Every structure is written in structure tokens, then in C-alpha cells.
Amino acid sequence: MKKLLKYITLPIVSGIFLTGCKQEFLDTKPLDKASSVDTWKDPALSEAFVTGLYSGLGQGGFDEQMLASLTDEAVFTHPSRGINVINEAVLNPSNLGWVNVNYRWGKDGSKNDMYGRIRHANLALENLRTATFEDVNGLKKRLQGETHFLRAFYYHQLVRYYGAVPIIDKSYKLDDDFSINRNTWDECVTFIIKDCDSAITELKDKSMPDGKANEIAAMALKARMLLYAASDLHDIPTAKAKSATIAAYSKPEFLGSPAGDRAARWKAAKDAAKAIMDKIPGRGYKLDLAAPVSPADGKMNYVSLSMGGASKAPGLDDTKKEILFGRFFTSAREEGGMQMGLYNGPNGYHNWAGNSPIQELVDDYEMMDGTKFSWSNATQKAAPYKNRDPRLYATVLYDGADWKPRDKASGNVDPVSQIQVGRYDLGGGKFIDGLDTRSSSIENWNGSWTGYYMRKFIDPDPNLVDNNARQTVPWPFFRYTEIVFNYIEACIELGEDLEARTWLNRIRFRAGMPAITESGAALKARYQNERRVELAYEDHRYHDARRWMIAPTTLGRPINYINVVGTLKAGATPPSPYRFDESKYTYTYTPTPGALESRKWDDKMYFRPIPLDEMNTNTKLVQNPGY
């Protein structure tokens, strides 16, 4: 009877067996759950538990609200989402603003905080050491490697936002003391690197499916963490010299390394990046060029990189090999991360315009000859989207840019499929607002305030126009080009300018841009801008601007939108329906102060505050500076 009751539903049992089988009833197990004891006896259940740890990665960076909108890349179109709390520097321990739900500390508004993920990783590591399932093909070692990687990844997210945090490497029990001090920054870095090294060993040469941790992913995380550890914000003598707030903080060891050989830290970062480049040479997409490709090829190369090889649009290469660790999506599932077109596309296409590019990002794309764009240059001001870095055209949709065919629900209002974000002269003193403005005749809401729309990561397939269409573009947690950038940065800091220029120019050649020749501080500035435009919308700028300590002049500056007006030339007849036409119109482009946010910088913003609830729960915690 005990065996029978394992397969009998509760209503039947409770209605029939009321006396002699009570003990057997209590021994039954739920069919939708596995006990902790059984989990580690069964290889499939053990693997399922570790696979569940990946849920902490969420949608990657493909949320409706993107980290780009906390930077000088974008502004979020829809107010009252907590983003202004950060961008206007009013963040405090009881007013936490917005942060990606998967990267929060404690009672930050989410039950799925980082320490929840870390606790499950600790449980997995503890139980895998004593698991009794048959270890076929080294499964136990592989699961340990995946878990070490994920625990390291979640800790690296915490320290990127908060500085040093308490390191917890065991699963707490109910009667444990939950009060714990913050570890030092150096201890946190050491712990993360140790987990990465364990993962590298345990996953060595193992072939893993897309989206699963592998040896190279662990090496990439190690390289990134070592780069951060060497950076200005985490070198306390440098940070104190640049920030009075940090200089006055009584616990600088929570923010970075108070002493030690900084050159050795840069050397460690360089070696970690080079180890990947040496192990998988040729994995970088078209990084073997000796001269720039054409502008058209440069744009296509960048579109291909952004699509991750997932798009079926004609002419796009399979570039999945560029992604070292990513969040992949399949057409069989309907996930939020598959709706970048809906979240960010033009309202004239029935999309939401969420994370709209700002003028500061557009301005930082160079001219095709490698010189800076300038509004003081009359020729450039008259045609700001001509002869620019091809990556601009693959990242931003601007007035007159070619895009997908619109649906015909509003009639044949745009037969040429171009973005319209300006006001256009119809003659006789009448003007019409573009189809992608906030006064659009298609939708007069969800329009961009900035005059720009995000194009990167939106599949250009003309069949994916409907606002409910889902794409399968992967999110790149780590890609080969980031590793090359890390190597370049470390080389620059170590004075190895020739090596840095060689690799930096390879990235530029792929985009169709000419070689740079600078050295020293000028090379560093060119590198920082190159990293900015190449990795736009990939969650790097928020952290880069802070670790370089350039946030006061970048993230904290007022932002600008663009005002576009098309005026009919003398004797010209306006096209009907309107289309971009320089033979008929004179277009003027005027940068205009942004209206949604009053951005400013406060040095406390270098680190997020520890939430007040956490401070009250754990009285051993010491708050970050400025809060």
C-alpha cells in the first residue's frame, strides 16, 4: 500500500483511507517536488538544481529598463520608474531607485536578490561534495564548475555595485548568527578569483551548450574582475586624490586596495586577458584585418556582432563565436528578453521607445576620418549623420534613417520606410509632425523625447515588425572583444602603447575606421571612447565611467536631445506622403536640453547604498561613503 500511495492523488486518499493506512499516507511525497536528500542521490535532479542557479541571470541586459539609461548612453522614456533617483543623485538607503531585479542586495524590493542566489550556490557545493549519484562522465565535477562560476559571477555583480560585501561561503541554518561584517575589497576579489580558478579547472576543455558556463566564461570573469581591481576607483590612493568623499571615508578598505603594487595588479589583468586570447586565437570576429573595411562592411560587421548570429536577415554572418558566455533565447519560449523591438523601437511602429539614445552618445561617434564630430563645424552641423563611424548607423535610428516597412494599419503613410522624428514643412505655413514623434498620427504616446531610437540589438528582419514579435538575439555577458579591450587597457596602463594600438586598431578596422597613432594620455582617451561606442548598450558604461572616475563629467552632465526641422526650399513641392528628401528640404538640427531628468553627480554615487533594511537587520554592516 505504501508503494501504491506514491501515485494516488490527495483527494482520493483522504476520501478512502481513513484508518489503517495513516502512516503510509504521511510517507507519500509530492509529485512536483524532490526532497533535498533525494536530489543529491539522482544525477538528473542534481543537474536540475544547478541549472536553476542560472535563473539569477534573468534576461541578461534585455529588460524593459536597461542599465544604459543610468548612463550617458540613453534616457528612459517613461518617468516614475526610479531611474531619476539615481540620475539626479538623490539615491539613499531608504530610497533605492531602480536596479536590475537580479542584481540587488537583500531587501531591495526583490525576493530573488544576489544573496538568495549565493545561498543556493553554497547549498549545491556543499551537497555535491557528498553526493551519492553515479558520477558518469565527470558530472559532479562539471556541476561544481558551473556552480563556482555562478557564485563568482553573482559576487562580482555585488562588488561592482556596492564595493566590498560580506563573503558567505556556506548555507546558513535557522539558528545561525546572521550578523556578519563586510569583508575587505581585496578579500572579495581574492574569493571571486579563487572561484573562477576552481571553475576553470573543473570545466577545462568541456563542451557546454549555449548559455551554460564553460572554461572560457570563467576565464573571462576572472579577467574582468582583475581589470576592475586595478582601476582608479579601486586603487585607494588614486581614488582619494580624485574624490573628497572617498578621502573622508573611514573604511576605504571596503572600496578598494589601500596599498600594494598597482603595476602588479595591471599585469595580472593583462595576463588574464591574454590567456584567453592565446587559448582561443581567431575567436574574435574579423580581428585579423590589416586595414579598414568599407563603411558599408563596417556597419554590417557591427550589425552581425549585435545580432550574435541569431538573425535570419539576409547577409548577416554567424558570429556566435564572438560570444563567450551569453543569455540565449529560443523561438519556442516567449520571454521578455526577446522583445527588444517592442521595448525600444519607434512608436510609429507601435513600439515603446524605452531606452532612447541621447545626443551625448551620438556626438561621441567619430567622423569617418577619425576626427571628432563638432557642432562648431558648420558642415558637420548641417549634416550631423553623414560620414560618421559606421557603428553609429548600426546602433542608433535618427531622422531619415532607413528602417523596416511599417504596417498599413494607418494607410500607406511611409512607402520608403524611414524614421521620422522632426517637423516638416508642407508649404503655406503648415508643418506636420513626423510619424515617430510624440505627436505622431500613428501613436501619440510612447514616442522618443530625444529624437533618436535604439537600433542595436533589434533584429532588422522586416518580418519582425509587429510589436508582439519576439526575436532570438542573445545577450552577451562576455564577448571576445571585451577581453581584447581589457588587454588593451592593461597594456596602456603598463606603458605598452604599441601593443595597445595594434589591437585597438584591429577593432577599428573591423568597423571601417582608420588607425589611431596616439600615445600616453591621448591614447587612453581614444581607448575609452572606442570602448564606449563599441560596447554601447552592453551594461559596461555604467561601471566603466565609475571605475575610471570620469562619472562627474560624463554621467553627471546635463543631457541633450535633438530638434529636427525640415523647411521647404524655394519652389519645391512637398512630397505626399512626406519622406526625407534633401533635394526639396533644408534640414536644421539643434541640440536641445533634455526635459525628463535634471542629471547631476554626487561622489556617493560611485557605490550604491546598502539598503536600510539590511543595515537594521545586520548591525555589523558599515554604510558606504556619502550616505
C-alpha positions as CSV (number, residue, x, y, z in Angstrom):
1,M,0.0,0.0,0.0
2,K,2.9,2.3,0.7
3,K,4.1,1.9,-2.9
4,L,0.6,2.4,-4.2
5,L,0.0,5.7,-2.4
6,K,3.0,7.3,-4.1
7,Y,0.8,7.6,-7.2
8,I,-2.6,8.4,-5.6
9,T,-3.8,11.9,-5.5
10,L,-4.6,13.6,-2.2
11,P,-8.4,13.9,-2.7
12,I,-8.8,10.1,-3.4
13,V,-6.6,9.2,-0.4
14,S,-8.4,11.4,2.0
15,G,-11.8,10.1,0.9
16,I,-11.0,6.4,1.2
17,F,-8.1,5.5,3.6
18,L,-9.0,6.9,7.0
19,T,-7.7,4.3,9.4
20,G,-5.2,1.6,8.9
21,C,-3.1,3.4,6.3
22,K,-2.5,6.7,8.0
23,Q,1.3,6.2,8.4
24,E,1.6,5.2,4.8
25,F,-0.3,8.4,3.8
26,L,2.2,10.5,5.8
27,D,5.0,8.8,3.9
28,T,3.9,9.9,0.5
29,K,5.9,12.5,-1.4
30,P,4.6,15.4,-3.5
31,L,4.9,14.7,-7.2
32,D,6.1,18.2,-8.2
33,K,8.9,18.4,-5.7
34,A,12.0,16.4,-4.7
35,S,13.4,16.2,-1.2
36,S,16.8,17.6,-0.5
37,V,18.0,14.1,0.3
38,D,16.8,12.6,-2.9
39,T,18.2,15.5,-5.0
40,W,21.8,14.6,-4.4
41,K,21.2,10.9,-5.0
42,D,20.0,11.4,-8.5
43,P,22.2,12.9,-11.3
44,A,19.2,14.4,-13.1
45,L,17.9,16.1,-10.0
46,S,21.3,17.4,-9.1
47,E,21.8,18.9,-12.5
48,A,18.3,20.4,-12.4
49,F,19.2,22.1,-9.1
50,V,22.4,23.6,-10.6
51,T,20.6,24.6,-13.7
52,G,18.1,26.5,-11.5
53,L,21.0,28.7,-10.4
54,Y,21.1,30.3,-13.8
55,S,17.8,31.9,-13.2
56,G,19.7,34.6,-11.4
57,L,21.0,35.8,-14.8
58,G,17.4,36.9,-15.6
59,Q,17.1,38.2,-19.2
60,G,20.7,39.3,-19.3
61,G,20.6,43.0,-20.0
62,F,17.4,42.7,-22.1
63,D,15.0,44.2,-19.5
64,E,12.5,46.9,-20.4
65,Q,14.6,49.3,-18.3
66,M,18.2,49.0,-19.3
67,L,21.4,50.0,-17.5
68,A,22.1,52.2,-20.4
69,S,19.5,54.7,-19.1
70,L,21.6,55.2,-16.0
71,T,24.4,56.4,-18.2
72,D,25.2,58.9,-20.9
73,E,24.0,56.4,-23.5
74,A,20.3,56.7,-23.1
75,V,17.3,58.2,-21.2
76,F,14.3,56.1,-20.2
77,T,11.2,57.4,-21.9
78,H,8.7,56.5,-19.2
79,P,9.1,58.5,-16.0
80,S,8.4,57.4,-12.4
81,R,10.3,54.1,-12.7
82,G,13.0,55.1,-10.1
83,I,15.7,55.9,-12.7
84,N,15.7,59.6,-11.9
85,V,16.5,58.8,-8.3
86,I,19.9,57.6,-9.5
87,N,20.5,60.1,-12.3
88,E,19.6,63.0,-10.2
89,A,21.8,61.8,-7.3
90,V,19.0,61.6,-4.7
91,L,19.7,57.9,-4.0
92,N,19.8,56.9,-0.3
93,P,19.5,53.8,1.8
94,S,15.7,54.1,2.1
95,N,15.1,55.4,-1.5
96,L,16.9,52.9,-3.7
97,G,15.7,53.8,-7.1
98,W,15.9,51.2,-9.8
99,V,18.4,48.5,-10.4
100,N,18.1,45.3,-12.4
101,V,16.0,43.0,-10.3
102,N,18.6,40.2,-10.5
103,Y,21.5,42.2,-9.1
104,R,20.1,43.5,-5.8
105,W,21.4,43.1,-2.3
106,G,18.9,41.9,0.2
107,K,15.6,43.6,0.8
108,D,15.9,45.8,-2.2
109,G,12.4,45.0,-3.4
110,S,13.1,41.5,-4.7
111,K,12.9,38.1,-3.2
112,N,15.4,36.9,-5.8
113,D,18.4,39.0,-4.5
114,M,22.0,38.1,-5.0
115,Y,22.4,36.5,-1.6
116,G,19.5,34.3,-2.3
117,R,21.3,33.1,-5.4
118,I,24.6,32.7,-3.5
119,R,22.9,30.7,-0.8
120,H,21.6,28.2,-3.4
121,A,25.1,28.0,-4.9
122,N,26.5,27.3,-1.4
123,L,23.9,24.5,-1.0
124,A,24.9,23.0,-4.3
125,L,28.6,23.0,-3.5
126,E,28.1,21.5,0.0
127,N,25.9,18.7,-1.3
128,L,27.9,18.0,-4.4
129,R,30.9,17.1,-2.2
130,T,28.9,14.3,-0.6
131,A,26.5,13.4,-3.5
132,T,26.0,9.7,-3.9
133,F,24.8,9.6,-7.5
134,E,26.8,7.7,-10.1
135,D,29.3,10.1,-11.4
136,V,29.2,9.4,-15.1
137,N,31.5,11.4,-17.4
138,G,32.6,13.6,-14.6
139,L,29.2,15.1,-14.0
140,K,29.9,16.0,-10.4
141,K,33.0,18.0,-11.3
142,R,31.2,19.8,-14.1
143,L,28.3,20.8,-11.8
144,Q,30.8,22.1,-9.3
145,G,32.5,24.1,-12.0
146,E,29.2,25.7,-13.1
147,T,28.3,26.5,-9.5
148,H,31.7,28.0,-8.8
149,F,31.3,30.2,-11.9
150,L,27.8,31.4,-11.0
151,R,28.7,32.1,-7.4
152,A,31.7,34.1,-8.6
153,F,29.5,35.9,-11.1
154,Y,26.9,36.9,-8.5
155,Y,29.6,38.1,-6.1
156,H,31.2,40.1,-8.9
157,Q,27.9,41.8,-9.6
158,L,27.6,42.7,-5.9
159,V,31.1,44.2,-5.7
160,R,30.6,46.2,-8.9
161,Y,27.6,47.9,-7.4
162,Y,28.4,48.1,-3.7
163,G,32.1,47.6,-3.2
164,A,33.2,45.0,-0.6
165,V,30.4,42.8,0.8
166,P,30.2,40.0,3.4
167,I,31.5,36.8,1.9
168,I,29.3,33.9,2.8
169,D,30.5,30.5,1.6
170,K,28.2,28.3,3.5
171,S,24.4,27.8,3.6
172,Y,23.0,29.4,6.8
173,K,20.8,27.4,9.1
174,L,17.9,29.0,11.1
175,D,19.8,29.0,14.3
176,D,23.0,30.6,12.8
177,D,24.0,34.2,13.7
178,F,23.2,36.3,10.6
179,S,25.3,39.2,11.8
180,I,28.4,39.5,9.7
181,N,31.0,42.1,8.9
182,R,31.8,43.2,5.4
183,N,35.0,41.6,4.1
184,T,37.6,43.9,2.6
185,W,37.7,44.7,-1.1
186,D,40.9,42.6,-1.5
187,E,39.3,39.7,0.3
188,C,36.3,39.8,-2.1
189,V,38.5,40.0,-5.2
190,T,40.6,37.0,-3.9
191,F,37.4,35.0,-3.2
192,I,36.0,35.7,-6.7
193,I,39.2,34.8,-8.4
194,K,39.5,31.6,-6.4
195,D,36.0,30.6,-7.5
196,C,36.9,31.4,-11.1
197,D,40.1,29.3,-10.9
198,S,38.1,26.4,-9.5
199,A,35.6,26.7,-12.3
200,I,38.4,26.9,-14.9
201,T,39.9,23.7,-13.6
202,E,36.6,21.9,-13.2
203,L,35.3,22.9,-16.7
204,K,38.6,22.5,-18.5
205,D,38.0,21.5,-22.1
206,K,34.4,20.6,-21.5
207,S,32.0,21.2,-24.4
208,M,29.0,23.1,-23.0
209,P,25.7,24.1,-24.7
210,D,24.9,27.7,-25.3
211,G,24.1,29.6,-22.2
212,K,25.9,27.3,-19.8
213,A,29.2,28.2,-18.1
214,N,32.4,26.9,-19.6
215,E,36.1,27.3,-19.0
216,I,36.4,30.4,-21.2
217,A,33.5,32.1,-19.4
218,A,35.3,31.6,-16.1
219,M,38.5,32.9,-17.6
220,A,36.6,36.0,-18.9
221,L,35.1,36.7,-15.5
222,K,38.5,36.4,-13.9
223,A,39.9,38.8,-16.5
224,R,37.1,41.4,-15.9
225,M,37.4,41.2,-12.1
226,L,41.2,41.7,-12.2
227,L,40.7,44.7,-14.5
228,Y,38.3,46.3,-12.1
229,A,40.7,45.6,-9.2
230,A,43.4,47.6,-10.9
231,S,41.2,50.5,-11.9
232,D,41.3,54.1,-10.4
233,L,38.2,53.7,-8.2
234,H,39.6,50.6,-6.5
235,D,43.1,51.9,-6.0
236,I,42.5,53.9,-2.8
237,P,45.4,56.3,-3.1
238,T,44.2,57.3,-6.6
239,A,40.5,57.3,-5.5
240,K,41.3,59.5,-2.5
241,A,43.1,62.0,-4.7
242,K,40.1,62.3,-7.1
243,S,37.3,62.3,-4.5
244,A,36.9,64.1,-1.2
245,T,34.0,61.8,-0.3
246,I,36.2,58.7,-0.6
247,A,39.1,60.5,1.1
248,A,37.0,61.2,4.1
249,Y,35.6,57.6,4.4
250,S,36.9,55.8,7.5
251,K,36.8,52.3,5.9
252,P,38.5,52.7,2.5
253,E,39.4,49.0,2.5
254,F,35.8,48.3,1.6
255,L,36.1,50.3,-1.6
256,G,39.5,49.2,-2.9
257,S,43.1,48.3,-2.2
258,P,44.6,50.7,0.3
259,A,48.2,49.7,-0.7
260,G,50.2,47.3,-2.7
261,D,51.8,47.2,-6.1
262,R,49.3,48.6,-8.6
263,A,51.5,47.8,-11.6
264,A,51.3,44.1,-10.5
265,R,47.5,44.4,-10.5
266,W,47.6,45.7,-14.0
267,K,50.0,42.9,-15.0
268,A,47.6,40.3,-13.6
269,A,44.7,41.8,-15.5
270,K,46.8,41.8,-18.7
271,D,47.9,38.2,-18.3
272,A,44.4,37.0,-17.6
273,A,43.0,38.6,-20.8
274,K,45.9,37.4,-22.9
275,A,45.5,33.9,-21.6
276,I,42.0,33.8,-23.3
277,M,43.4,35.4,-26.5
278,D,46.1,32.7,-26.6
279,K,43.8,29.8,-25.8
280,I,41.2,30.7,-28.4
281,P,43.0,32.7,-31.1
282,G,40.8,33.6,-34.0
283,R,37.6,33.6,-31.9
284,G,37.4,37.3,-32.3
285,Y,35.1,38.2,-35.2
286,K,37.2,39.7,-38.1
287,L,40.0,40.9,-35.8
288,D,42.8,39.8,-38.2
289,L,42.4,42.8,-40.6
290,A,45.4,44.9,-41.6
291,A,43.3,47.8,-42.9
292,P,39.8,49.3,-42.5
293,V,36.9,47.6,-44.3
294,S,34.5,49.8,-46.3
295,P,31.9,51.8,-44.4
296,A,29.1,49.5,-45.6
297,D,31.0,46.4,-44.5
298,G,31.9,48.1,-41.2
299,K,28.2,48.7,-40.5
300,M,27.3,45.1,-41.5
301,N,30.1,43.7,-39.3
302,Y,28.7,45.6,-36.3
303,V,25.1,44.6,-37.0
304,S,26.3,41.0,-37.2
305,L,28.1,41.3,-33.9
306,S,25.0,42.8,-32.3
307,M,22.7,40.0,-33.6
308,G,25.0,37.3,-32.2
309,G,24.4,35.3,-35.4
310,A,20.8,34.9,-34.4
311,S,19.1,37.0,-37.1
312,K,18.0,35.4,-40.3
313,A,18.1,38.7,-42.2
314,P,20.0,38.4,-45.5
315,G,23.7,39.0,-45.5
316,L,24.3,38.6,-41.7
317,D,27.2,36.3,-40.7
318,D,27.1,33.8,-38.0
319,T,29.1,35.5,-35.2
320,K,28.0,33.4,-32.3
321,K,31.7,32.6,-31.7
322,E,32.2,36.2,-30.6
323,I,30.1,35.5,-27.5
324,L,32.0,33.7,-24.8
325,F,29.0,33.5,-22.4
326,G,25.5,34.7,-23.2
327,R,21.9,34.5,-22.4
328,F,20.3,32.7,-25.4
329,F,16.7,32.6,-26.4
330,T,14.7,30.2,-28.5
331,S,11.5,30.7,-30.5
332,A,9.8,28.0,-28.5
333,R,9.7,30.2,-25.4
334,E,8.1,33.7,-25.1
335,E,10.4,35.6,-22.8
336,G,10.7,39.3,-22.1
337,G,14.3,39.4,-23.3
338,M,13.0,38.6,-26.8
339,Q,11.1,41.9,-27.1
340,M,13.8,44.5,-27.6
341,G,12.0,45.7,-30.6
342,L,8.8,46.3,-28.6
343,Y,10.6,47.9,-25.7
344,N,12.8,50.3,-27.6
345,G,11.6,50.6,-31.2
346,P,9.8,53.7,-32.6
347,N,6.2,54.5,-31.6
348,G,5.4,54.9,-35.3
349,Y,5.9,51.1,-35.4
350,H,3.7,50.6,-32.4
351,N,6.7,50.2,-30.1
352,W,7.6,51.8,-26.7
353,A,10.8,53.9,-27.3
354,G,12.1,52.8,-23.9
355,N,15.8,53.4,-23.7
356,S,16.3,56.2,-26.2
357,P,19.8,57.3,-27.2
358,I,20.8,60.8,-26.1
359,Q,22.8,63.4,-28.0
360,E,25.9,62.9,-25.9
361,L,26.2,59.3,-27.2
362,V,25.6,60.3,-30.8
363,D,28.2,63.1,-30.6
364,D,30.9,60.7,-29.4
365,Y,30.9,58.7,-32.7
366,E,33.9,60.0,-34.7
367,M,33.9,61.2,-38.3
368,M,34.9,58.6,-40.9
369,D,38.4,60.2,-41.0
370,G,38.9,59.6,-37.2
371,T,38.4,63.2,-36.1
372,K,35.9,64.3,-33.5
373,F,32.5,65.4,-34.5
374,S,31.8,69.0,-33.6
375,W,28.7,71.2,-33.6
376,S,31.1,74.2,-34.2
377,N,31.9,72.8,-37.6
378,A,29.3,74.3,-40.0
379,T,29.5,71.4,-42.4
380,Q,29.1,68.8,-39.8
381,K,26.3,70.7,-38.1
382,A,24.3,70.9,-41.3
383,A,24.5,67.1,-41.9
384,P,25.4,65.5,-38.5
385,Y,24.6,61.9,-39.7
386,K,26.9,61.9,-42.7
387,N,30.4,60.4,-42.9
388,R,30.3,59.1,-39.3
389,D,31.7,56.0,-37.7
390,P,29.6,53.1,-39.3
391,R,28.8,51.8,-35.8
392,L,26.6,54.8,-35.3
393,Y,24.3,53.6,-38.1
394,A,24.1,50.1,-36.5
395,T,23.4,51.5,-33.0
396,V,21.0,54.5,-33.4
397,L,18.0,55.3,-35.5
398,Y,17.9,59.0,-36.4
399,D,15.8,61.3,-38.6
400,G,15.8,59.9,-42.2
401,A,17.4,56.6,-41.3
402,D,16.2,53.6,-43.3
403,W,14.3,51.0,-41.2
404,K,11.6,48.4,-41.7
405,P,8.4,48.6,-43.6
406,R,5.6,50.0,-41.5
407,D,2.3,48.1,-41.2
408,K,-0.5,49.5,-43.3
409,A,-3.0,50.0,-40.4
410,S,-2.7,53.7,-40.8
411,G,-2.6,53.7,-44.6
412,N,0.4,54.0,-46.9
413,V,1.9,56.8,-44.8
414,D,5.5,55.8,-45.3
415,P,6.2,54.0,-48.5
416,V,10.0,54.5,-48.2
417,S,10.3,53.1,-44.6
418,Q,12.3,55.9,-42.9
419,I,12.5,57.2,-39.4
420,Q,10.6,60.5,-38.9
421,V,11.4,62.4,-35.7
422,G,11.2,66.0,-36.9
423,R,8.7,68.7,-38.0
424,Y,8.3,69.1,-41.8
425,D,7.1,72.0,-43.9
426,L,4.1,71.3,-46.1
427,G,4.0,74.8,-47.5
428,G,1.7,77.7,-46.8
429,G,2.9,77.9,-43.3
430,K,1.8,74.4,-42.4
431,F,4.0,71.8,-40.7
432,I,3.5,68.1,-40.0
433,D,5.0,66.1,-37.1
434,G,6.9,63.0,-38.1
435,L,5.4,59.6,-37.7
436,D,7.9,58.7,-34.9
437,T,7.4,61.8,-32.8
438,R,5.3,62.2,-29.6
439,S,2.7,63.9,-31.9
440,S,2.6,61.0,-34.4
441,S,-0.5,60.4,-36.4
442,I,0.0,56.7,-35.8
443,E,0.5,56.8,-32.0
444,N,0.9,60.0,-30.0
445,W,2.4,58.3,-26.9
446,N,5.4,56.1,-26.3
447,G,7.5,58.3,-28.6
448,S,11.1,59.2,-28.0
449,W,11.8,62.5,-26.3
450,T,15.3,62.6,-27.6
451,G,14.8,62.4,-31.4
452,Y,16.6,59.1,-31.5
453,Y,15.7,55.4,-31.2
454,M,17.8,52.4,-30.2
455,R,18.7,50.2,-33.2
456,K,21.3,47.9,-31.7
457,F,20.0,44.5,-30.6
458,I,16.8,45.0,-32.6
459,D,16.6,42.3,-35.3
460,P,16.3,44.1,-38.7
461,D,14.3,41.2,-40.2
462,P,11.5,43.0,-42.0
463,N,9.2,40.2,-41.0
464,L,9.6,41.1,-37.3
465,V,7.7,44.4,-37.4
466,D,4.6,43.5,-35.2
467,N,5.0,44.8,-31.7
468,N,4.4,41.4,-30.3
469,A,7.0,39.7,-32.4
470,R,9.8,38.0,-30.5
471,Q,13.4,37.8,-31.6
472,T,16.2,35.4,-30.7
473,V,19.1,37.8,-30.4
474,P,21.4,36.7,-27.5
475,W,22.6,38.9,-24.7
476,P,26.5,38.9,-24.5
477,F,27.6,38.7,-20.8
478,F,31.1,38.3,-22.1
479,R,32.3,38.6,-25.7
480,Y,35.7,38.3,-27.2
481,T,36.0,42.0,-28.0
482,E,35.6,42.9,-24.3
483,I,38.6,40.6,-23.5
484,V,40.6,42.4,-26.1
485,F,39.6,45.8,-24.7
486,N,40.7,44.6,-21.2
487,Y,44.0,43.6,-22.6
488,I,44.4,46.9,-24.4
489,E,43.6,48.9,-21.2
490,A,46.1,47.0,-19.1
491,C,48.8,47.5,-21.8
492,I,48.1,51.2,-21.8
493,E,48.4,51.4,-18.1
494,L,51.7,49.5,-18.2
495,G,53.1,51.8,-20.9
496,E,52.9,49.2,-23.7
497,D,51.4,51.6,-26.2
498,L,52.5,49.8,-29.4
499,E,50.8,46.6,-28.4
500,A,47.7,48.5,-27.2
501,R,47.4,50.4,-30.6
502,T,47.9,47.2,-32.6
503,W,44.8,45.6,-31.0
504,L,42.8,48.8,-30.8
505,N,43.3,49.4,-34.5
506,R,42.1,45.8,-35.3
507,I,38.8,46.6,-33.6
508,R,38.6,49.9,-35.5
509,F,39.5,48.2,-38.9
510,R,36.6,45.8,-38.4
511,A,34.2,48.8,-38.1
512,G,35.7,50.6,-41.1
513,M,37.6,53.2,-39.0
514,P,41.2,54.4,-39.7
515,A,44.1,53.6,-37.4
516,I,45.0,55.8,-34.4
517,T,48.5,56.9,-33.7
518,E,48.4,58.5,-30.3
519,S,50.4,57.5,-27.2
520,G,50.2,58.1,-23.5
521,A,47.2,60.1,-22.1
522,A,45.9,60.7,-25.6
523,L,45.8,57.0,-26.4
524,K,44.0,56.3,-23.1
525,A,41.3,58.9,-24.1
526,R,40.9,57.3,-27.5
527,Y,40.7,53.9,-26.0
528,Q,38.0,55.0,-23.5
529,N,35.9,56.4,-26.3
530,E,36.4,53.4,-28.5
531,R,35.2,51.1,-25.7
532,R,32.2,53.4,-25.2
533,V,30.9,53.2,-28.8
534,E,31.8,49.5,-29.4
535,L,30.2,48.3,-26.2
536,A,27.2,50.7,-26.2
537,Y,24.1,49.2,-24.5
538,E,26.0,46.2,-23.2
539,D,26.0,47.2,-19.5
540,H,29.6,48.4,-19.5
541,R,29.3,52.2,-19.5
542,Y,27.7,52.4,-16.0
543,H,30.6,50.5,-14.5
544,D,33.4,51.9,-16.7
545,A,32.6,55.6,-16.0
546,R,32.7,54.8,-12.3
547,R,35.9,52.7,-12.2
548,W,37.7,55.3,-14.4
549,M,36.3,58.0,-12.1
550,I,35.1,60.1,-15.1
551,A,31.5,60.0,-14.0
552,P,31.3,63.7,-12.9
553,T,31.9,64.8,-16.4
554,T,30.0,62.1,-18.2
555,L,27.2,60.5,-16.3
556,G,26.5,63.6,-14.2
557,R,26.4,66.1,-17.1
558,P,23.1,67.6,-18.4
559,I,21.8,65.7,-21.4
560,N,20.6,66.9,-24.8
561,Y,18.0,65.8,-27.3
562,I,17.9,66.8,-31.0
563,N,15.3,69.1,-32.6
564,V,14.9,68.5,-36.3
565,V,13.1,70.8,-38.7
566,G,12.7,70.3,-42.4
567,T,12.0,73.6,-44.3
568,L,10.9,73.5,-48.0
569,K,13.4,75.0,-50.4
570,A,12.2,77.8,-52.6
571,G,9.9,76.5,-55.4
572,A,9.9,73.0,-54.0
573,T,6.7,70.9,-53.8
574,P,6.3,68.8,-50.6
575,P,6.2,65.1,-51.3
576,S,3.0,63.3,-50.4
577,P,3.2,61.4,-48.2
578,Y,6.2,63.0,-46.6
579,R,9.7,61.4,-47.0
580,F,13.2,62.6,-46.2
581,D,14.4,64.4,-49.3
582,E,17.4,66.8,-49.2
583,S,16.6,68.0,-52.8
584,K,13.3,69.5,-51.5
585,Y,14.1,70.3,-47.9
586,T,16.7,72.2,-45.9
587,Y,17.1,70.4,-42.6
588,T,18.3,72.0,-39.4
589,Y,19.5,70.1,-36.3
590,T,19.5,71.8,-33.0
591,P,20.7,70.1,-29.7
592,T,18.1,70.9,-27.0
593,P,18.4,70.4,-23.2
594,G,16.6,67.3,-22.1
595,A,13.4,67.7,-20.2
596,L,12.9,64.4,-18.4
597,E,15.8,64.5,-15.9
598,S,18.0,67.1,-14.2
599,R,21.1,65.0,-14.1
600,K,23.8,65.7,-11.6
601,W,26.7,63.9,-9.9
602,D,27.5,63.3,-6.3
603,D,30.6,61.2,-5.4
604,K,28.5,58.9,-3.2
605,M,27.1,57.5,-6.4
606,Y,30.3,55.7,-7.1
607,F,28.7,53.0,-4.9
608,R,25.1,52.0,-4.3
609,P,24.0,52.4,-0.6
610,I,23.5,49.3,1.5
611,P,19.6,49.1,1.9
612,L,18.4,50.4,5.2
613,D,16.6,47.1,6.0
614,E,19.9,45.3,5.7
615,M,21.6,47.8,7.9
616,N,18.9,47.4,10.5
617,T,19.0,43.6,10.3
618,N,22.7,43.3,10.4
619,T,24.2,45.9,12.8
620,K,27.7,44.9,11.9
621,L,27.5,46.4,8.5
622,V,29.2,49.8,7.7
623,Q,27.4,52.0,5.2
624,N,29.1,53.2,2.0
625,P,30.5,56.8,1.9
626,G,28.2,59.7,1.5
627,Y,25.0,58.0,2.8
